[in-house]
Amino acid sequence: MWPKGNYCVLLFLLRSVLSEPGTTNQVVLLDTTTVLGELDWKTYPVNGWDAITEMDEQNRPIHTFQVCHVMEPNQNNWLRSGWIRRQAAQRLRFTLRDCNSIPWVSGTCKETFNLFYLQSEEPLPSTTRFRPTDYAKVDTIAADESFTQTDLGDRVLRLNTEVREVGPITRKGFYLAFQDVGACIALVSVKKSGRVSRHSASHGLVVSSGGERACVENAEERDTPKLYCGADGDWLVPLGRCVCSIGHEEIDGHCQACKPGFFKAFAGNTKCSKCPPHSSSHDQAATVCHCDKSFYRALKDPSTMACTSPALVGVVRKDWATENSIALSWEQVEQPPADIVDYEVKYYEREQEQLSYSSTRTRTPSVVVTGLRPSTVYVFHVRTRTTAGFTAYSPNFEFSTAAEDPDVADQGQVLVVVTASVGGFSLLVILTLFLLITGRCQGYIKARMKSEEKRRTRFHSGHVPFSGIKTYVDPDTYEDPTQAVEEFAKEIDPSYICIERVIGAGEFGEVCSGRLRLPGRMDVPVAIKTLKGGYSEQQRRDFLREASIMGQFSCTNIIRLEGVVTNSRPVMIVVEYMENGALDSFLRTRDGQFTVLQLVGMLRGIAVGMTYLSDMGYVHRDLAARNILIDKSLVCKVSDFGMSRVLEDDSEAAYTATGGKIPIRWTAPEAIAYGKFSSASDVWSYGIVMWEVMSYGERPYWEMSNQDVILSIEEGYRLPAPMGCPVTLHQLMLHCWQKEAGQRPNFTDVLSFLDKLIISPGSLLTLANDAQSLTDSSEDLPDYPLFISIGDWLDSIKMSQYKNNFLAAGYTTLDSISTMSVDDIRRIGICLIGHQRRIISSIQSLRLQLHHIQQNGFQV
Ligand code: ADE
């Protein structure tokens, strides 16, 4: 027990002032003197240290801890701090009483105490038993100056200051423990120094000896500066940091060899990675995993890439060629390591030396690549995409197109001709045909272009730019908007246009149907938008703006511009004719007449168009069923581009408080509130279009006022599933209506989700209205896995920074991550507890979804 009398002036004041990393000014993270109520500090045994509240010099209550069992032998009293976030050195200020100043205690009194620490990723549960053996010793601490009787009389405390580096700390935080073995100690404060290097996490790989600092074994120095804490608690000399060498990872401050089955190819602070599929490492400290027998990795492939067995014979044949196209086929002899998803064909003009290339995908081992230049040699590579990833590219194959025949026009598109094999794959064939009908735009085309200039030049040359993800060029960026029209729209001689009847009225004039009769070409049914007489120059520009936008697009699900008439009156915009007109009114007149699959087909078409637009960097801003046109085959196409800026023409658009005109019911909250239009806000609108389609053209939010719609959305209200709507589709709508734009799926996700539904129509059988019990029992049933790649999944949970950790560790599919544990997450180098939690909870929800999907026949 605490001795009475003059000992009671031995005040134990334990005060912790911790500071934020990277700041010059001290920020108090925890000040034990000012904490109201109980401190989260523990004593073992409970009667060893006493927590007492004292008054300081300014009469403020301060928390103190006291111990002075100098009369009793064999003292072992522990005081453990609360959990302290990882920082660098701890500065201890304390005073010790000189044993000589205390009578009768010569055999038991001590003049030192021991400082220990214990690392942990997070605060330990309060039920955790205190075990001294869990704690690592920092040092035994002794006083330079004692606290004497003389001092007592004056109440002058001569404080000792000691600095100790606690660590290496590799976890997120730690506890300090003070072991008293029978002394009278006055710890005045435990203090953190002002600035901490942002690289302090790696200081643990440093060893000190005689003032020299070096990296621990199997670590090497990096030159990123780190500040080092001097004895007075100030930050001194910049030092390099140490990182574990190749084949080694950091564990508890040491660089330990990667275990067999793991590897690390680069020095750094990352963890050893699991060997990629079909490769292994048998020894410790592997820097690469070697491919298993019969599996290979291309020389240029990174070591993180899975090994695959070659899926091609090595021969790609040219079946035939015209001046604009080449038909190729190849064989697949060996059974690939995993199921084949599709083939990727990459090609470029030999003379271009891969400055730009195109690629296209096909599900069968044949392709017809069109849109090529006559008499030109092209280089082709083919690789197979399996469920385990890509195989290596085949060697180069060079084939030439035929010489030019001036009579035949180039259609200028890449068309993937699928020669689906018959047999037991009827569903695949049906799907393939379906996909061909509702069409994805231009196959998959990707390219690096040397310059924007080059792109323009090619465009001018009358070809579809030979590859390249084209980006949308805003006509408003042209000094003279007529230039944009000239660049992106063909001028049509009005004598080729035959107007038949008026089909509607736009803001600028009538809309007619008719025929386009270009010489040497078949008649094309067209819709003709006219600009009525008496227009101003600005109105003419606004009118033609739509043409210069539309003219940049080439996609089956975007209304095609045939051309413009600007050199004579009336000024006209000529587009392809869509027999069934606007989607909303079309559906209203056909209430209940389509199968769910037909409706999903319409939605898929819109998603294809929107994916194309968002890939081009174009934000529509007015996506709504009224702005989708539908043809006689039920192909839906996105239209109405002119109004993306002004929205004057849209009767649904209302003025907002900031003066903008916005179609409130279709628009994402961030776009309404502060004009933040993006592809993500288009996704919100797409969700509303889904709802319109599934409800056969019902008005979103019925007769609620715009103001009520805004308030309801803000309060979390979302449109319920339309009658007869599959639960999976309503889930997708809800996903599109996430308040946070970043949490919504992107259009590629939407499209891939719809494709999965189409492949597995059983997933459309559970209707939302029938599924009340399902939604009730799984109130927090998570969103469906729309994210087809690990990258997309990480983006969706805002953990994009860990893409490389997953990929480097060989996790490439959602399936593969669904079994990951917290330990796995840690092992791939995700150290922050909050991030681990977020990832794990997303994986858990993913598991639930997978389970749910399995129950409902949805294929992942
Ligand atoms: N109304 C407006 N544009 C149209 C089009 N392209 N086809 C049919 N009707 C339309």
Boltz pocket constraint, residues with backbone or C-beta under 6 A from the ligand:
constraints:
  - pocket:
      binder: B
      contacts: [[A, 503], [A, 504], [A, 511], [A, 526], [A, 527], [A, 559], [A, 575], [A, 576], [A, 577], [A, 578], [A, 579], [A, 580], [A, 581], [A, 582], [A, 629]]
      max_distance: 6.0
